[in-house]
Amino acid sequence: MTFEIDETLKRLSSRRGVKAVVILNSEGQAIRSTLDEELTKQYGQLISSLVQQARTTVATLDDQNDLTFLRVRTKKHEIMIAPDHEYLLIVVQNPQEAMQ
């Protein structure tokens, strides 16, 4: 499993425009990250909270539905979040670089 995680991290990090990749466990603790420890912790806490709120919203609107992907675009970055039952994948990219 560790090899697969490392390979995924390497593959995603090498994509054009990708600034960071963070993989969290279901409790929001970082398993792997390309960010420093403090920033990883901050992303982990905030994104985990955002995902939980989004899941609750989706379930409230349709109890037969679940969140599969979340994309947040800001002036500087685009944050793509792929939640799973065991893991949470966060990719931060600069959308201008990714399009070039």
Kinemage of the C-alpha trace (Angstrom):
@kinemage 1
@onewidth
@group {chain A} dominant
@subgroup {mainchain}
@vectorlist {calphas} color= white
{ca met a 1} P 0.000 0.000 0.000
{ca thr a 2} L 2.836 2.408 0.820
{ca phe a 3} L 4.347 1.912 -2.624
{ca glu a 4} L 1.007 2.739 -4.290
{ca ile a 5} L 0.621 5.890 -2.196
{ca asp a 6} L 4.160 7.030 -2.996
{ca glu a 7} L 3.668 6.372 -6.708
{ca thr a 8} L 0.372 8.295 -6.738
{ca leu a 9} L 1.990 11.197 -4.903
{ca lys a 10} L 4.906 11.239 -7.345
{ca arg a 11} L 2.650 11.027 -10.401
{ca leu a 12} L 0.358 13.835 -9.256
{ca ser a 13} L 3.210 16.075 -8.115
{ca ser a 14} L 4.859 15.874 -11.517
{ca arg a 15} L 1.813 17.289 -13.329
{ca arg a 16} L 2.126 20.820 -14.670
{ca gly a 17} L 0.766 23.443 -12.298
{ca val a 18} L 0.507 21.165 -9.253
{ca lys a 19} L 1.788 22.978 -6.166
{ca ala a 20} L 0.945 20.426 -3.485
{ca val a 21} L -0.528 16.999 -2.877
{ca val a 22} L -1.796 15.877 0.516
{ca ile a 23} L -3.226 12.475 1.423
{ca leu a 24} L -5.176 12.275 4.674
{ca asn a 25} L -6.660 9.326 6.542
{ca ser a 26} L -10.308 9.252 7.599
{ca glu a 27} L -9.493 11.170 10.819
{ca gly a 28} L -7.914 14.022 8.842
{ca gln a 29} L -4.336 13.153 9.747
{ca ala a 30} L -1.722 13.425 7.008
{ca ile a 31} L -0.353 10.193 5.600
{ca arg a 32} L 1.778 11.846 2.924
{ca ser a 33} L 2.284 15.429 1.832
{ca thr a 34} L 4.474 17.581 -0.367
{ca leu a 35} L 3.903 20.567 1.956
{ca asp a 36} L 5.733 21.453 5.155
{ca glu a 37} L 4.325 20.064 8.399
{ca glu a 38} L 2.483 23.199 9.540
{ca leu a 39} L 0.798 23.849 6.184
{ca thr a 40} L -0.098 20.168 5.871
{ca lys a 41} L -1.772 20.280 9.277
{ca gln a 42} L -3.685 23.437 8.333
{ca tyr a 43} L -4.894 22.018 5.013
{ca gly a 44} L -5.820 18.751 6.710
{ca gln a 45} L -7.972 20.367 9.373
{ca leu a 46} L -9.679 22.893 7.128
{ca ile a 47} L -10.300 20.650 4.128
{ca ser a 48} L -11.564 17.795 6.324
{ca ser a 49} L -14.066 20.180 7.866
{ca leu a 50} L -15.118 21.469 4.432
{ca val a 51} L -15.603 17.926 3.125
{ca gln a 52} L -17.720 16.987 6.136
{ca gln a 53} L -19.938 20.045 5.597
{ca ala a 54} L -20.248 19.285 1.873
{ca arg a 55} L -21.143 15.639 2.593
{ca thr a 56} L -23.799 16.739 5.064
{ca thr a 57} L -25.225 19.192 2.524
{ca val a 58} L -25.372 16.562 -0.223
{ca ala a 59} L -27.002 14.014 2.110
{ca thr a 60} L -29.532 16.595 3.300
{ca leu a 61} L -30.539 17.388 -0.277
{ca asp a 62} L -30.717 13.712 -1.265
{ca asp a 63} L -30.167 10.993 1.329
{ca gln a 64} L -29.399 8.471 -1.424
{ca asn a 65} L -26.444 10.540 -2.645
{ca asp a 66} L -22.842 11.066 -1.498
{ca leu a 67} L -20.009 13.481 -2.242
{ca thr a 68} L -17.493 12.073 -4.737
{ca phe a 69} L -15.421 15.120 -5.727
{ca leu a 70} L -15.098 18.733 -4.640
{ca arg a 71} L -13.383 21.516 -6.551
{ca val a 72} L -12.685 24.927 -5.027
{ca arg a 73} L -11.274 27.684 -7.201
{ca thr a 74} L -9.762 30.825 -5.723
{ca lys a 75} L -7.940 33.756 -7.291
{ca lys a 76} L -4.581 32.040 -6.785
{ca his a 77} L -5.252 28.307 -6.708
{ca glu a 78} L -7.591 25.502 -7.510
{ca ile a 79} L -8.052 22.890 -4.793
{ca met a 80} L -9.320 19.520 -5.945
{ca ile a 81} L -10.548 17.139 -3.281
{ca ala a 82} L -11.352 13.468 -3.771
{ca pro a 83} L -12.918 12.054 -0.608
{ca asp a 84} L -13.140 8.332 -0.007
{ca his a 85} L -14.252 6.342 3.032
{ca glu a 86} L -10.679 5.716 4.180
{ca tyr a 87} L -8.687 8.530 2.565
{ca leu a 88} L -8.908 12.104 1.405
{ca leu a 89} L -6.806 13.277 -1.535
{ca ile a 90} L -6.105 16.996 -1.879
{ca val a 91} L -4.376 18.490 -4.921
{ca val a 92} L -3.534 22.194 -5.006
{ca gln a 93} L -2.656 23.628 -8.370
{ca asn a 94} L -2.125 26.929 -10.099
{ca pro a 95} L -4.799 26.837 -12.828
{ca gln a 96} L -2.881 29.258 -15.076
{ca glu a 97} L 0.180 27.004 -15.132
{ca ala a 98} L -1.914 23.888 -15.659
{ca met a 99} L -3.499 25.348 -18.801
{ca gln a 100} L -0.198 26.310 -20.466
